[in-house]
Amino acid sequence: MSGHSKFANIKHKKEKNDAAKGKIFTVIGRELAVAVKEGGPDPANNSKLRDVIAKAKANNMPNDTIDRGIKKAAGDANSVNYELLTYEGYGPSGVAIIVDALTDNKNRTAANVRSAFTKGNGNVGAQGSVSFMFDKKGQIIIGKEDCEMDPDELMMMALDAGAEDFAEEEDSYEVITAPEDFSQVREALEKAGIEMLEADVTMIPQTWVELTAEEDIKRMNRLLDLLDADDDVQAVYHNWDEG
């Protein structure tokens, strides 16, 4: 059972995030606020909040920062209301890109996203213009050095918990789930003491695009860097094969 892993992209993103902890903490802080507003401040009764807390811990967010974020969202009826927006478009040489944003100012976010695409020699398209090229899936990445369990046992545990697929990569294991089964699979692995590098519902490309021209690679990196620097942007999915 294997497919093309996004682990290269995730490592690339994680390294950037480690160098800019403030950005990832901002992203997770907004997700905490939205999860609390949608389902309440008690993780026991809010699976979405449990997932965001797990993501926060995987990114080394301190517990008191997590607690503060939950209390703030729960206690302040006038706190900022974030709206989830999704942009779709193309980068250089037809690379498909999806951008998820949580924003309190749609006009600002739209202008920034369009500017990033333009500077990267890409363009924003209509809703649905590229999302059909991706599958929405739960994805859990487990580092081999963090996991002492036998790969076959880990695979059986994940599949028994409801996972769709399991792949062994060079330095990691990848567990894929349907979006609606993500929480239960993640929690089953967490209960078993499995440490996760990444655990999120993501968009996985069905096909991949290779960039060969130096100029295209430069532009694509510029586009991704500009989006990465924007606090409103929560996640960027693309089908550029950086391998």
Secondary structure, 3 states (H helix, E strand, C coil): CCCCCCHHHHHHHHHHHHHCHHHHHHHHHHHHHHHHHHHCCCHHHCHHHHHHHHHHHHCCCCHHHHHHHHHHHHHCCCCCCCEEEEEEEECHHHCEEEEEEEECCHHHHHHHHHHHHHHCCCEEECCCCCHHHEEEEEEEEEEHHHCCCCHHHHHHHHHHHCCCEEEECCCEEEEEECHHHHHHHHHHHHHCCCCCCEEEEEEEECCCECCCCHHHHHHHHHHHHHHHHCCCEEEEEECECCC
